[in-house]
Amino acid sequence: MPSIIKPLGAAVSVTTANTVNGATLVRCYAAAAATVTVVGSVNGSFLMGPGRVDFVEKASTDTIAATSTLSCTPVAYKA
């Protein structure tokens, strides 16, 4: 079953550290494989394969960076 999400803003291209408009939940799409790094109250990284969509939950001040360009959209779970 697909996820139901509520976009909270426009998608932004991310490679360097970005808070994605202070979002606490971010939908990330990687056209090419990328290592994604989250820094702040949460510190970690993960590999996204090409053509994947993953969601990152983070503090509003945490940043997301990637080795390849990601399309990142601030979102909320829609009930």
trRosetta pair geometry for C-beta under 8 A, 3 or more apart (Angstrom, degrees):
i j d omega theta_ij theta_ji phi_ij phi_ji
3 55 7.6 -178 -155 -42 174 138
3 77 8.0 -88 -176 -122 102 82
4 77 7.2 71 87 -165 78 65
4 78 4.7 -94 136 61 102 103
5 27 6.3 48 -165 -60 169 136
5 75 4.5 -11 -177 -175 119 137
5 76 7.1 139 -165 69 69 38
5 77 6.7 -60 -113 -110 60 39
5 78 6.1 126 -166 -5 10 101
6 75 6.2 139 69 -165 48 76
6 76 4.5 -24 62 62 107 90
6 77 7.3 24 13 108 95 10
6 78 4.2 118 -40 -69 102 104
7 73 5.7 -49 -129 167 96 126
7 74 7.4 91 -166 81 59 60
7 75 5.6 -46 -102 -103 41 82
8 21 7.8 -164 108 95 103 134
8 23 6.6 147 69 -111 132 108
8 73 7.9 139 42 160 68 79
8 74 4.3 -69 68 114 107 101
8 75 5.9 177 2 -103 92 22
8 76 5.8 83 -51 -17 118 95
9 21 5.2 -6 56 47 173 167
9 23 7.3 -129 27 -68 125 118
9 73 6.9 -178 76 -162 71 69
9 74 4.6 37 32 45 109 113
10 73 7.3 -99 148 -122 23 87
11 71 4.9 8 180 180 130 95
11 72 6.5 144 -155 71 73 32
11 73 4.4 -45 -92 -75 76 93
12 18 6.7 -147 112 164 134 152
12 20 6.2 -172 45 -125 124 73
12 21 7.4 151 -14 -24 138 98
12 71 7.7 156 74 -155 29 52
12 72 5.6 -30 62 65 79 88
12 73 7.7 148 13 -83 65 46
13 69 5.2 -17 -167 -164 102 113
13 70 7.3 147 -157 73 50 45
13 71 6.4 -32 -96 -98 60 59
13 72 7.8 129 -120 18 12 83
14 18 4.7 -125 -123 38 106 139
14 20 6.8 -39 -70 -74 140 97
14 28 7.7 -67 49 -125 132 104
14 64 5.7 22 165 101 154 103
14 65 6.9 -136 162 -117 100 35
14 66 6.0 84 112 14 92 109
14 69 7.0 135 65 -155 41 59
14 70 4.7 -26 62 62 97 97
14 71 7.8 156 16 -100 85 12
14 72 4.7 19 -5 0 131 129
15 65 6.7 24 150 -161 35 74
15 66 5.7 -87 -127 65 47 78
15 67 7.7 26 -151 -162 86 6
15 68 7.3 -86 -112 152 97 13
15 69 5.3 -47 -63 -92 100 63
15 70 7.5 155 -74 14 50 75
16 65 5.7 -18 -162 -124 24 106
17 39 6.7 -45 -121 45 117 124
17 63 3.8 23 -167 159 91 149
17 64 7.4 142 -141 66 47 28
17 65 4.7 -37 -72 -61 54 114
18 63 5.9 118 46 -154 23 91
18 64 5.9 -40 64 60 79 77
18 65 7.1 127 10 -80 75 63
18 72 7.2 153 94 56 129 150
19 22 5.2 20 138 -73 125 43
19 23 7.2 153 148 26 72 65
19 60 6.8 42 -175 166 121 55
19 61 6.4 -48 -117 -142 129 28
19 62 7.0 125 -124 77 79 40
19 63 5.5 -63 -70 -96 60 68
19 64 7.8 122 -112 11 19 79
20 23 4.6 -47 105 26 103 116
20 26 4.9 71 83 -109 166 131
20 64 6.2 15 -24 26 115 122
20 72 4.8 -94 -107 132 130 128
20 73 7.7 103 -169 155 124 3
20 74 5.4 159 142 -64 102 89
21 74 5.2 -82 64 -31 115 143
22 60 4.3 19 -173 -172 82 101
22 61 7.4 1 -128 -70 79 45
22 74 7.8 20 71 -106 52 146
23 26 5.0 114 100 -72 134 87
23 58 7.8 66 101 59 72 98
23 60 7.0 164 66 -123 11 69
23 74 3.2 -156 -86 -121 136 103
23 75 7.3 51 -162 20 137 44
24 57 6.7 15 155 -158 73 67
24 58 6.3 -150 -150 72 48 53
24 59 6.7 -17 -119 -140 88 20
24 60 5.5 -43 -67 -68 86 72
25 55 6.4 -4 -172 -176 90 108
25 56 7.4 163 -153 83 43 49
25 57 5.4 -11 -102 -105 76 71
25 58 7.9 161 -81 26 32 65
25 74 7.2 97 76 -162 61 61
25 75 5.4 -79 110 76 101 73
25 76 6.2 115 55 -100 132 40
25 77 7.1 -69 156 -28 175 77
26 55 6.9 155 79 -157 46 59
26 56 4.7 -13 59 58 100 97
26 58 7.0 -7 5 21 112 111
26 64 6.4 -115 80 -28 164 154
26 72 5.1 -3 -179 -168 119 104
26 73 6.9 148 -159 71 66 39
26 74 6.0 -41 -102 -99 73 49
26 75 6.9 124 -124 20 22 86
27 53 6.4 -6 -175 -170 93 105
27 54 8.0 163 -155 87 50 33
27 55 5.7 -29 -99 -101 58 78
27 72 7.0 155 78 -153 50 50
27 73 4.7 -14 57 59 102 96
27 75 4.8 48 -19 -7 106 138
28 36 6.6 69 149 -113 167 151
28 48 6.9 -110 117 -85 119 161
28 53 6.9 158 82 -153 49 54
28 54 5.3 -18 62 65 102 78
28 55 7.2 165 15 -97 81 25
28 56 6.0 44 -16 -10 123 109
28 64 7.2 -146 -86 178 133 153
28 66 7.9 150 -165 -61 134 144
28 70 4.8 -18 -161 -177 100 132
28 71 7.2 143 -157 74 48 50
28 72 5.1 -11 -101 -100 76 82
29 52 7.4 -178 -144 94 51 44
29 53 5.1 -19 -96 -99 76 81
29 70 6.6 142 67 -166 45 73
29 71 4.4 -13 57 57 104 102
29 72 7.8 -162 22 -70 67 40
30 33 6.8 56 147 -120 133 17
30 34 4.7 -142 -135 18 132 116
30 36 7.7 -114 -68 -54 131 114
30 48 4.1 130 2 117 153 129
30 49 7.2 144 84 84 128 28
30 50 6.4 -111 118 -117 95 36
30 51 7.3 -42 87 9 72 18
30 52 5.5 6 47 56 102 84
30 54 7.8 11 -4 13 108 100
30 66 7.3 -152 -104 -168 109 152
30 68 6.4 85 -155 85 100 115
30 70 5.5 -39 -85 -107 74 83
31 50 6.6 -3 147 -153 34 83
31 51 6.9 37 -140 -72 37 50
31 68 7.5 -124 61 142 76 124
31 69 7.3 3 31 80 108 91
31 71 7.7 68 -29 -10 95 105
32 50 5.2 -18 -134 -106 31 100
32 68 4.5 -116 80 -179 106 160
32 69 7.8 64 35 45 104 72
33 47 6.9 -3 -171 -175 97 95
33 48 6.7 173 -149 91 49 60
33 49 5.6 -26 -104 -138 87 39
33 50 5.1 -54 -46 -46 67 80
33 68 6.6 103 84 7 41 145
34 47 7.5 166 88 -153 39 54
34 48 5.0 -2 58 55 85 103
34 66 4.3 18 171 -178 132 115
34 67 5.1 176 -150 55 71 78
34 68 3.9 -121 -86 42 102 94
34 69 7.8 -131 -87 47 143 23
34 70 6.2 -139 77 -62 169 96
35 45 5.7 21 173 175 96 123
35 46 7.5 177 -153 90 61 26
35 47 5.6 -34 -100 -98 68 68
35 48 7.8 176 -92 18 19 74
35 66 6.7 164 79 -150 45 63
35 67 4.7 49 39 -4 86 122
36 45 6.2 168 86 -153 48 71
36 46 5.6 -14 57 61 97 74
36 47 7.6 164 14 -100 79 16
36 48 5.7 52 -20 -15 117 112
36 54 7.6 -154 18 70 161 137
36 56 7.2 -132 150 -75 140 136
36 64 6.5 -17 -170 -164 99 96
36 65 7.5 156 -156 81 52 42
36 66 4.9 -20 -101 -98 67 95
36 70 6.9 53 -101 -58 110 149
37 44 7.5 -168 -146 103 58 33
37 45 4.3 -24 -98 -96 71 104
37 64 7.3 148 79 -156 50 47
37 65 5.0 -16 61 62 100 91
37 66 7.2 179 17 -80 72 43
38 42 5.3 -8 123 103 123 105
38 43 6.9 -161 97 -124 73 25
38 44 5.7 3 53 57 98 72
38 45 7.1 178 16 -83 66 49
38 56 6.1 175 -80 -165 133 130
38 58 5.6 -145 -159 -98 130 131
38 62 5.7 21 -179 165 94 124
38 63 7.2 169 -150 84 50 45
38 64 5.7 -18 -98 -98 73 69
39 42 7.9 -144 -130 86 8 59
39 43 5.7 32 -123 -114 55 79
39 62 6.4 167 82 -159 38 77
39 63 5.2 -12 58 56 91 92
39 65 7.3 9 3 7 112 109
40 43 7.2 177 41 -68 34 72
40 58 6.7 85 54 -178 129 111
40 59 5.6 -134 122 56 132 112
40 61 5.5 163 -149 104 139 79
40 62 3.1 -140 38 -104 141 69
40 63 6.1 131 -40 8 111 65
41 58 7.6 142 56 -171 93 73
41 59 4.3 63 28 -8 128 143
41 61 7.3 85 -15 67 101 97
41 62 5.9 -88 30 -66 77 109
42 58 5.5 -120 37 -126 131 81
42 59 6.7 162 -2 -1 94 91
42 62 5.6 8 41 -116 90 153
46 54 7.6 -132 97 153 134 169
48 52 4.9 -152 -173 71 90 128
48 54 5.7 -127 -107 3 113 130
48 66 7.7 -27 28 -136 124 127
48 70 7.6 75 51 -101 157 115
49 52 4.8 93 63 -28 75 128
55 75 7.5 -81 -128 61 108 128
56 64 6.1 115 86 -95 166 131
58 62 3.9 -115 172 69 120 139
58 64 7.2 -160 -8 -56 162 96
59 62 4.6 108 54 -18 79 103
64 70 7.4 -71 139 63 123 148
64 72 6.3 145 83 -106 147 159
66 69 7.0 127 85 -116 122 11
66 70 4.7 98 10 -19 160 113
